[in-house]
Amino acid sequence: MLLILDDEHKEHLSFLTSVDVAVVREFCRIAMEFICKGDNPKVYQSAAQKMSVSVDTVQHGVQGLMYLLTECAKLMVTELDFQDSIMVLGFSEELKAVLLEGGLEGCAIVEPIFCGLETF
């Protein structure tokens, strides 16, 4: 099953094409932390200062990743479907690999949360 992203999410994720792969890895980590522990505006502020971008840009990038990771886990998107889903975003092969890695790790963390919610 392919994940369909709306224009707003695509816009939020487009920022990732302009940063180093190490930054994307960090954004994936922050997104997973957001999912597990909740929002932390101080993290956005710190990252924004280091990157010389607005706090909103960082926050939207992290939230876009969080949405991507949680939707993939919720829909149990396969590795191939994940790759096909992000193909439209114009990411480099290296960036796709990092997002796939983050997506697989994210699914391992997020899927048990969704399974626990199904019991309610």
Protein Blocks (a to p, Z undefined) as FASTA:
>chain_A
ZZdddfklmmmmmmmmmpcfklmmmmmmmmmmmmmnopafklmmmmmmmnopafklmmmm
mmmmmmmmmmmmmnopafklmmmmmmmnopafklmmmmmmmmmmmmmmmmmmmmmmmmZZ
